Amino acid sequence: MGLDLTFRAGEATVLAAAGQATDAMPEILIGRVDGPVGHAFANMMAQSKGHTAMFAIRACNQMVRPATMIVPKVTLKDMANIDLFGGVVQSATADAVVDCLIEGILPKDQANDLCIISLVWIDPRCATDLHLDKKDMYRTNYEATKLAIRRAMNNEPSVDELIANRHSIKHDMDDWS
């Protein structure tokens, strides 16, 4: 039986360099274009204010395969943040998808039958940070996207890992337990 690619989900967090607000935390859905992920992908073509969806492209006229839609998790209120989203983050996401094809993480023979939705985080402080390191922003988004795709394709973490770590791992923002 072949690999079931109806619906795969993955996420990853890659932390920024010290002093940067460029942490990357993509949440990825991968699935067949004729399945639930494909339907969600098509429905995302309708824009919503502050959450503009964009295809991941490497350059003009170079949309990646599998077709990948990036959507910000936070409302983008100004052109400076939109430029970061449609520049650095879009580029890092696109490069990560292509490298996942090259490395065999994504099946090249199914690239036109799959689509990816990537919800991405852009810290609103980035656009006003005079010392913003766009190379670090690229690095974190690239690394996190590749890791999230790999985790999605491998169904990671496994159920056994989640159960084993239930009482030893806490949420990073956990200050209530």
N, C-alpha and C positions, 0 to 999 in steps of 0.2 A: 504494500500500500504506500502511496506517495505521501509526501509531507502535506498535512492539512494546513492550508494557509487561508482559511476562512476569516480568522480573527486572531491576531497576535497583538499583545500589548506589552510595552516595556517603558521603563523610565530610568533616568540616571541623573546624578548630580555631580558636577565637577566644579570645584571651588576656584575662585579667582586668586590671583596673586595678591599678596598683602597690600592693603590700601586701595584695592579696586572693588567696584560693585558689579563685577562682571560674571558672577556665578551663573552657571548654565544648568537648567533643570528641565530638559525636554521630556514630554510625555508623548509616546509614540503609539500609533495604531497602524498595523500593517495588515492588509487583507486583499482578497481578490476584488477586482473592479466590479464583478457581478454579485458581490455579497454585501453584507452589512457595512463594511468599511467603505466600499465603493459607493454605496448609497449615501452615507454620511459625507463622503468626499464631494459628491455632486451637489449635495444640499449646501455645502459650505461656499459654493460659488456666489450665493446671495450674501452680500456684504452687510456687516452690522457696524454702526458707528463706533469708532475707537478700537475695533477688532478686525481690521482689514486682513483678509486672508490673501496670501500670495503663493504662487508656485515657487518651488526652489529651482533657481536657475544658476548655472555657473557663470554665464555671461549672456548678453542679449542673444536670442535665438539658440540657446543651449539649455533647454529645460531638461532636468534629469529624468531618468527612468530608474525605478518605477516613479510615475508621476507623484510628486510630493507637494503637499500643501502645508505651509507654515502659518500658524495663527498665534497671535500674542495672547498670553494669559492675563496680561494687565492692559488696561485701557491706554492706548497711545493718544496723548492729547496734543502733541505738537510735532512739527516737522523734524526737529532734531531727533526725537525718538523714532519716528517713522523712518528716517534716513538710516539709523542704526539697524533697525529691523530689516529694511529692504536692502541693506548693504552688507554689513559685517555678518549678521546672523543668517541672512539668506545665503550668502556665499559659503559660510562654514557648514550649514546644513547640506547644501548641494554637494560640496566636496566630500562630506562624510558619506552621503548616499552612494556616490560614484565609487568611492574607495571600498564601501561594503560590497559592491558588485565585483570589483577587482579582486578582493580578498575572499570571495565566495561566501560571505556572510549572507548576502541576498542572492537568490538563484538567478543567474543571468538569463537562463532560458525562459524565465517567467516574468522578466522585468516589465513587459508590456501588459501582463495580466494582473499585476498588483498595483496598489496605490498605498501611499503613506500619508498619514495626517500627523503633524508634529506641532504640539502646543509648546510654545517657547516662552521663557521668562526674560523680560528685559527690566532690570531695576530702573525705575523712573529717575533715579539720581545720576545715571550714566550720562545722559544728554547734557547735564549742566556741570559735570565734573571737568574742570580745566585740565586735569591730569589723566583723563581717560586713556587707557591703553587699549587701542582697538586690536592690537595683535593678541593681547590676553583675552579679549572678548571673543575673537575668532577661535583661539585655542580652546577655551572652555566649551564653546558651542560645538565645535568640531568633535572634540573628545567625547562630550556627553551624548551627542547624537549617535555617534558610532556605537558607544556602549549601550545606549537605549535600544538601538536596532538589534544589536547582538543579543541582548537580553530578551527582546521580544521573540526573535527567531528561535531562541533556545528555551523559551518558557521559564526564564529565570526571574526571581529566585524560585526554586522548586518548592512544592508544598512541604516536603520533608525539611528543607532548610528553614522555611517560615515557622514550622512547628518547633524545630530544635532551638530556634532563636527567640521564641515567643517571650520569654522572661529575661533575656539577657540583652536585648537591643531595644532602645527607646527612640522615639521620634527626636530629631535634632532640636526641635523647638520645645521639647518636653521640660517644662518647669512646674508641672502640676502633680507629678507623682513622686 
